[in-house]
Amino acid sequence: MVYAKVTDFLSIDPTTIILVLANTLILFLILKHFLFDKVNSVIDSRKTEVEETFKRADEAEEKAKKLEVEYNQKLNAAKEESAEIVRNATKKAQSRSDEIISEAKNEARGIVENAGAEIEREKKIAINQIKDEIAGIAFSAAEAVIEKELDTKDNEKLIESFIDSVGEL
């Protein structure tokens, strides 16, 4: 009989069940001994690698944040320093400008004072020359009066000629 009954295959024999269970247990122990421990160690090592990778990534992220904060602080310090340099340069330029203006005013004041002094000196020289000329004319007039005795008419002519000669000067 080549064809076996379907029920022959489905029959449950306690010995067969025990053998199947024993075979399964042996297969499980063999797989556990050779496969599960190695697979678990690979999984554990991979898990450790992943944890270390995450740890390094967290450390790198933290370091990047620290560097960003440091960079921003340095950038702000550089901005403040450049603003201070600009303020100092502006103050120096304003100070130098005020100094130049002050020097120019002092120089102009000196020139005006020198010009006033020169004018005053020239004025005194001119007054002294006029006085000398008037004295010379008066002396000439006195000499002319002394040389001849004058009557009233001659006296008036002499005074008029003196006034005319002084007016010409």
C-alpha positions in Angstrom: 0.0 0.0 0.0 1.6 2.9 -1.3 -1.0 5.3 -0.1 -1.1 5.6 3.6 -4.0 6.7 5.4 -4.1 10.3 6.5 -5.0 9.2 9.9 -1.8 7.2 10.2 0.1 10.5 10.0 -2.1 12.2 12.4 -2.0 9.7 15.1 -0.4 10.8 18.3 2.0 8.5 19.8 3.5 9.4 23.2 6.9 8.1 22.2 6.9 10.2 19.2 5.9 13.3 21.2 8.7 12.7 23.6 11.2 12.1 20.8 10.1 15.3 19.1 10.3 17.3 22.3 13.8 15.8 23.0 15.0 16.6 19.5 13.6 20.1 19.8 15.3 20.6 23.2 18.6 19.3 21.9 18.3 21.5 18.8 17.6 24.4 21.1 20.6 23.7 23.4 22.9 23.3 20.4 21.6 26.5 18.8 21.8 28.3 22.1 25.3 27.1 22.7 26.7 27.9 19.2 24.4 30.5 17.9 22.5 32.5 20.6 25.6 33.4 22.7 27.4 34.6 19.6 24.4 36.5 18.3 23.8 38.0 21.7 27.5 39.0 22.0 27.3 40.6 18.5 24.1 42.3 19.5 25.6 43.5 22.8 28.8 44.8 21.1 26.7 46.5 18.4 24.5 48.0 21.2 27.7 49.2 23.0 29.0 50.8 19.7 25.7 52.5 19.1 25.7 53.9 22.7 29.3 55.1 22.3 28.4 56.7 19.0 25.4 58.5 20.6 27.6 59.5 23.5 30.3 60.9 21.1 27.6 62.7 19.1 26.2 64.2 22.3 29.7 65.3 23.4 30.4 66.7 19.9 27.1 68.6 20.0 27.9 70.0 23.5 31.3 71.0 22.4 29.9 72.7 19.3 27.4 74.6 21.5 30.3 75.7 23.8 32.3 76.7 20.8 29.3 78.7 19.4 28.9 80.5 22.7 32.7 81.2 22.9 32.6 82.4 19.2 29.7 84.7 20.0 31.5 86.1 23.0 34.6 86.7 21.1 32.6 88.3 18.3 30.8 90.6 20.7 34.2 91.5 22.4 35.6 92.3 19.0 32.7 94.5 18.1 33.0 96.3 21.4 36.8 96.7 20.9 36.3 98.0 17.3 33.6 100.5 18.6 36.0 101.6 21.3 38.8 102.1 18.7 36.5 104.2 16.6 35.4 106.3 19.6 39.1 106.8 20.6 40.0 107.7 17.0 37.1 110.1 16.8 38.1 111.7 20.1 41.7 112.1 19.0 40.6 113.6 15.7 38.3 116.0 17.4 41.0 116.9 19.9 43.6 117.5 17.1 41.0 119.5 15.2 40.3 121.7 18.2 44.1 122.0 18.8 44.7 123.1 15.1 41.8 125.6 15.3 43.2 127.0 18.6 46.6 127.3 17.1 45.2 129.1 14.0 43.2 131.5 16.3 46.3 132.2 18.3 48.3 132.8 15.2 45.6 135.1 13.8 45.4 137.0 17.1 49.2 137.4 17.0 49.1 138.6 13.4 46.4 141.1 14.3 48.3 142.3 17.4 51.5 142.6 15.4 49.6 144.5 12.7 48.0 146.8 15.4 51.5 147.4 16.9 52.9 148.1 13.5 50.1 150.6 12.7 50.6 152.2 16.1 54.4 152.5 15.5 53.9 153.9 12.0 51.3 156.4 13.5 53.8 157.5 16.1 56.5 157.9 13.5 54.1 159.9 11.3 53.1 162.1 14.3 56.8 162.6 15.2 57.6 163.6 11.6 54.6 166.1 11.6 55.8 167.5 14.9 59.3 167.9 13.6 58.0 169.6 10.5 55.7 171.9 12.5 58.6 172.7 14.8 60.7 173.5 11.8 58.0 175.7 10.3 57.5 177.4 13.7 61.2 177.9 14.0 61.3 179.4 10.5 58.4 181.6 11.3 60.0 182.7 14.5 63.2 183.4 12.7 61.3 185.5 10.1 59.5 187.4 12.9 62.7 188.1 14.7 64.5 189.4 11.6 62.1 192.0 10.8 59.7 193.9 12.8 56.3 193.4 11.7 53.3 195.5 11.8 49.8 194.1 12.1 49.4 193.6 8.3 52.7 191.7 8.0 51.8 189.7 11.1 48.5 188.5 9.5 50.3 187.6 6.3 52.9 185.6 8.2 50.2 183.8 10.1 48.2 183.0 6.9 51.3 181.7 5.2 52.1 179.6 8.2 48.6 178.1 8.2 48.8 177.5 4.5 52.1 175.7 4.8 50.9 173.6 7.7 47.7 172.8 5.7 49.7 171.5 2.8 51.5 169.0 5.0 
